[in-house]
Amino acid sequence: MTITDEDCLAETLAFNEQFETAAASRPARGAAPDASLLAVLRRNRLGGDEPPDRLPQGQDRVVAGGVKVRVFVPGDADGVYLHIHGGGWAFGSADGQDERLWRLARQARLTVVSVEYRLAPEHPFPAGPDDCEAVARWLVGRAAAEFGTERLLIGGESAGAHLSVLTLLRLRDRHGITGAFRAAHLLFGPYDLSMTPSQRLFGARRLLSNTDSLRGSYDLFTPAMGAEERRTPEVSPLFADLAGLPPARIVVGSEDPLLDDSLFLAQRWQSAGAPVRLGVVAGAMHGFTLFPLTITEREHQRERRFLAAA
């Protein structure tokens, strides 16, 4: 484990404090939101009125029998990165990070394919994992013909990190596919939906995610499931056999309720035989890469370097 970015801890903690102060003036988000609140949250995860800009470099396609994807193709790509967005399985979209994904595509020389998977609660588990699995299988079979390379990578943020691991496990267990994806990049994911100690103990701090908001997300994604059902490997990859998975870079902030999830998954990943780089960002809250911070730019640079070298 590496503790990173301690030199800018003061900036990071000051931002957390500002975020909590601003959040105190808004209604608390606890249980699963109703339809009207869900619509507001989906318009913009950060609370603004305008959706993120869609760049003209992004291509909207339908692949794998009906799954929408957004594709960024730089001129000199020598690999394909399957990106799975975050948002608690209920928010977010493939076009929500166009600027970041286009920059990643250019600087890491990767075609980026971002999955527009179906969202809960309209489409609860297993709809989202099904869509991600379908696109991954499509890439395994079609990447060479479509993009001129068989070098595949996978990753995502938060719920997208969870779905990335589930996708690798499904490829292995359902289709006997291992080794097709050369690396996984996993940012602050939830890997135990029955809740690790850090999730349960985080409490009601008004950061981007806390104990109550996590419970609400799990209720949307896996309605009517109890804790024991959520511990099954098909739902919570922390409990899965991780043999045969590729090298991974796992990153989480020290002020994230999902801290244990990354710590525990990294240990199990390494014990299963694959190299792991684990980074804990000093003072960072869940979803820190969404915000204009020094740690965000550094993390994006580290992500690009890892994916380019994988």
N, C-alpha and C positions, 0 to 999 in steps of 0.2 A: 504494500500500500504506500502511496505517495501523497503527502499533504501538500497541495499546491497553493500558490497565490497568497501566501501569508503576508507578503509585502504590501498588498493593497487591501488588507483586511479592514482597515478603518473605513475605506470607501464602501466596501461591501456591506458592513454592518450599518453604516449610516443610511444606505439605500433601504435596507430591511426595515429600519425604524420609520423612514418616511412612508414606506409601503403600508406598514401596520397602522400608522396614524391616519392615512387616507382611507384605509379599509374600515376603520372604526366608525366612519360616518355613513357606511353603507349597511344594508340589512345583512345579517349573518347568513352564510350559506351552510346549511346543515344537511338535512335529509335531501333525498333526491328532488331536484327542482320540478315545479309544475311546468306545463307546456309554455306558458307565457314567459317565465323566467328563462327557460331553456332557449327560447327564440332569441332573447336579448343576449345571452351568453354566446350563442352561436354567431351572432352578427360580428362580434369582435371579442376575442378571448381577453383582451386587455381593457375592455370597457369603453372603447370609443364608438363613434357613430358610423364610421366608414370602414368598409372591408379593406384588407390589404390590397395594394396595387398588383394587378396581373401583368406580368412582363410579356412582351410579344415573343420572346424566345421560348416560352412554354408552349408545348403542343399537347392538346387534349386528344386522347385516343381511347378506344374501347378495345380491350384485349381479353384473352382467356375466357371467351364465351360470354362476355358481358360486363366485365369489371372496368370501371373508368380509371385511367391513370393520367398523370401529367408528366411529360417527358421534356428534359433539357439535354440537347445534344451539342456539345462544343465541337469545334472542327478537328481536334486532335485527340479524341477520347481513346483510351486503351483499356477501358473497363466499364462496368455498369454497376451503379449503386442503387439498390432497391431501398427506397426511403419510405418509412411508415410514420405518419405524423402522430403527434400526441393530442391530448384533449379529453382524457378520461373516458375514452371510447364513445363519447357523446357529443363532443365538440370538434372543431378543427376541420381542415379540408386539405386536399392535395395542392391547392393553389394558395394556401395561407402563408407560405414562406418563399415565394418566388425569388425575391432578391437574394436571400441566403443560398438557396439551392442552385441558382444560376452562377453565383460566385464560386460555390463549391465545385460545380461542374467544370468551370473554366480553370480554376487554380489547381484542382486535383486531377484534371484531365479525365473526367468520368462522365459518361452519360448517366443522368439521374432519372430514375423512374419512380414517381411518388404515387402511392396507391390511394384512390378515393374509396376507401372501404365503407361499407354500410355502418351507420351509427345507431347506437342505443339511445333511447329506449324503444324506438320504432323497430329496430333490428337488433335484439339482444344476442348474447352468446348463443350459437357459434358463428353468427353471420360475418362479423368483422374478421375473425381468424380464417374463415372459409375464403373470403375475398383475397386476403394476403397470400394464403397458400396457393390459390389459383394463379395469381400473378407470378409468384416465385416459380411454380412449375412451368409456366409459359416462358419465363426467362431461361430456365435450364434448357428447354428445348429449342428456343428461338433466338437467343441473344446473338449467336454467331451470324445467323442470316439477317437479323434486323439491325444489329449494331456493329458487326464485324469483330466481335470479341466474345470469348467464353469466360473471361475473368469477371466473376460476380462477387459483390459485396452486399451486405445488408445492415440496416440499422435504423434507429429512430429515437424519439424522445418520449419519456414518460409512458403513456399507454402504447406508444409506437415501439418502445424498447421491449415491452412485454410481448407485443404481437410479433416482433422480430424473432424472439426466442421460440415462441410457439410455432412460428413458421418453420424454423430449422428443425424442430422436433417432429413436426408433421411430415416434412420431406423425408426424414430418416425413417420414421415409424410406419408411415402409410405407403411410401413409394420406394423405400430402400435407397434414397438419395443422400449421400454424404460426400463432402469434399467439393461440391459444386460451388458453394459460397466460401470464399477464401478467408473472410474475416467478418466479424460483427462489431458494430459500434453502438454501444448501449448507454444512453443518457438518462439518468435518474428514473429508472423504471420501477414499477410495482411487480414483484415476482411472487409474492405470497398474498393472495386476495383474502385469506383468512386473518391477515394482519400480523406482521412482525412486532416485536416489542417496541421498536422506535415509532411505528405507526400508532400503536395503542397509547403510548405515553406522551406523544407530542402535544396533545391537548388542543385548546381552542385558539392558539396564536393566529392572528389574522394575517398570515403570509399567504402565498398563492395556493398552498395546499395545507390542510391540517387533518386531525383525526376525523372530524365530522365530515369534511368534504370528501375524504377518501371513502368513508362508509357510504356516502350518497352515490359516489361513482360506481362502487361495487353493486349497489342495489339497482342502478340503471342497467349495468352490463350483465349482471347475473341475477335477475329477479327470481325470488322464491328459493334461491340457494342458501343453505345454511353454511356455517363455517366449515363443517366437515366436508361438504360437497365442494367448497371452494378450494380445499386442499388437494384435490385430485390433480395429477400432473397435467391433464388436459386443460386445466384452468390456471393453475399456479405452477409455473415451470421450476420454481425452487425445489419442488418435490419430485421432479422428473430425473430419470437417468440421463446424464448429460454427456455420455460417451459419444465420441464421434463428431462433436461440434467443433467449429473452427476457432482459431485464435480470436480473442476479444479484447476490446478496450471498454472498460466499465467506469463510468464517471457519475459522481453524486456530490451534492453540497453537504457540508457538515451541519447545516441548519434545515435539512430536509427530513420530513417524517419518514421518507423511504430510505433513509441511510442504511438501516440494517439489511434491507433487501439487496442492495448492491454489495455490501460487505459479505453477506452470506452467499450470494450467488457467485461472487468472484472466487471464494474459497472452494465451493463445490465444483465450479468450472475447472479450476486448476487441478483439483483432486481427480477429476475425470480424465485428465491427460492433455488438456489444451493450454497453451500459453495465455496468460491474462495480464493486462495492464490495468491496475485499479488506481484511480485518482479521486481523492476527496478534496473538493475545493473549499478552502477555509472560509467559513462564514456564509456560504452561498445557500440560498433557499431553493425550494423546488421551482423548476422552470426558469432558473436564473438566466439562461441563454436568450430569453425573450426580451431582455432589457438592455439598454445601452450602457454597459458597464465595462470596466477594464477586463474583468474576468471573462466576460462574454467574448470579446475579441480574441483573447488568448485561447479560450476553449475552441473557438472556431478554427483558429490556426492549428491547434493540436489535432483536431478532428481531420482537417485536410491533409496534414502530414501523415497521420496514421493510415487513412484510406488510400492515399497516393502510394504509400510504400507497401501496402498489404499484398 
